[in-house]
Amino acid sequence: MKKKIVAKSKKNTARKTRGNSKDISLTVRNVNRSALSKEFVKKIVDKTIFFANFRGSARHSVIFLDTREMKVIDRRYKPGLGHVSNVLTFNLSDNPVIADIFICVPQAGKEAGMYGLDSRSYISFLIIHGILHSIGFAHEHSAAKRRKMETFEEKILFSLFRNKQLI
């Protein structure tokens, strides 16, 4: 099926696609800050939705931030955290899913180095992680839920980077 692509501006892209889901749209902001292209972010989101067998409608925004911008969000929504978040997902609605996923690119770069990964792979992982949270996956409440989420993350990463050992 053809994908409809609508450019919002040089830095923002909205896209709609149909697959497993009823209707999925994606907006990407500040992608130039990341090591990814808009097209690759779209591929990550599509694969995550597919592997998770999500059948609903969703509107996601993936927003790449610098450290200062993420600190502002952390202070407002996670006071007392004590460190800069790598990714934060805010669900604004559950039906349809409307979610903003904020990724701190400098923090992701630091963490990628700690895990021996390149920034592109680790930022991809953070997008997957945020999308899974937005569609109902959780890892905070039980070991079984954590394992299920991690299994999906690993499958999706493998499908994106077949020739690389990531996690």
N, C-alpha and C positions, 0 to 999 in steps of 0.2 A: 504494500500500500504506500502511496506517496506521502511524504512528510511536507507539511506546510511550514515554511520558515518566514517569519516576519521580523525584520530588523527594527529595533526600537531606537537605537543610536549606535555610535561607534563602540561604546562600551557595554551596551545592554542588548541582549538578544532574547526574543520570546519565540518559542517553538511549540508546535502541537504535533502529537503523533497518536496513532491508535495501534494497539497491539493486544496484549492481555487485558489492558485496562479500557475503561469506557472512554476516557479523555484525559490526556496528560499534557500539561503545558509546563514550560521551563523558561525562566528568565535568569540570565547569567550577568552579573555585574562585576566590573573591575577584573575581568579575566586576564588582562595584561599584567597583573601583579603576580599571577601564578605561572607555573611551568606548563600549563595546559592550554589547549585551544578550546573555543566554544564548542566545536564539533566533538571533541573528545569528552568534554563535560556531558554533553548530550548522550553520548555513547554510554558513559558510566551510569547515568540516570536510567536510560532504557534497559540496560542489563540488570540493574538492581531491581527495577520494577518486574522484569521478566522472571528472574531467579526467585524472587519473593512471591511470585504468582499473585501479585496484587491485582485485583479486579475492579477497583473503584475508580473514581475520578480524582485527579490531583493537580494542584498548581504549586510548583516549587520555585523558589528563588534561591540561587546559590550566589552568595556575595563574598568576594574575597576582600579581606581587610588588612590594614597594617596594624602594628602592635598598639598604637595610640587609640585607634578606633575600637579595637577589641577590648581594651581596658575600660573604655567608656561603657560598653555593653556589660562587661563583667561587673563593674561597680553598681550599675543600675539593677541588674537581674540576679547577680550572684555575689552580693556583698559579703566581704570577709573571706573570699575564696583564697586569696594569698598568692595566686599565680595567674598568668595569662592563659585563657582557654585556647585550645587548638581548634575546636569546633563547638558551636552551639546551635541547636535546632529548636526553633520556636514553632509549635503547631498553633495556628490561628483558627483552624477549623478542622473537624474530623470527618465531616460528610458534606461536601467533598473535602478531601485533605487539602489544606492550604498551609504551607510551611515555608519559613525562611531559614536557610542554613548559612550561618556565618562561619567563615574559615579564616583564621589568622595565619597568613602566609609566612611571616617571619618565624612564628612559633612552630609551625609545621616544619619549616626548614631545619630548625634546631632539633626537633624530635626525630626527624628523618635521619639526621646524622647520628644521633644516639642509638638508633636501631640499625644503622648500617644500610639505610635505604636512600634512594635518590628522592628529591622533592616531588617529582612527578608521581611516583608510585605512592608516596605517603599521602599526598593531597588527594589522590584518587581514593585511597582507603578512607580518608575523612569524609569525602562526599558520600561514599557508600554507607558509611556509619550514620551520617546525618539523614540520608534518605530512609534507611531502615527504621531509625527512630520515628520518623515522621509518619510511617505507615504502620506503626504499632509494635515494632520490635523493641525489646528492653533487655538490659543486661544487669541492671542494678538490683533486682529483687530475688533472683535465684540462680544457682549454678547451672541448672538445666536451660534456663532462658539465655544465659550468657553463652553457653556452648552452642545453642541453636543460632544465635546471632553471629557468633564467630565463624561457624560453619558456612553460613551464607556469605559473610565477608570474604572468606578464603576462596570460595567457589567463584565469586564474582571477580576477585583480583586475578585468579588464575586465568579466567576467560579473557581478561584484558591484557595480561602480561604472560602469556603462555611460556615464554622462554626465559623467564626470570624467577629466581627464588626470592620471594618477598618476605614471608612471615614464617 
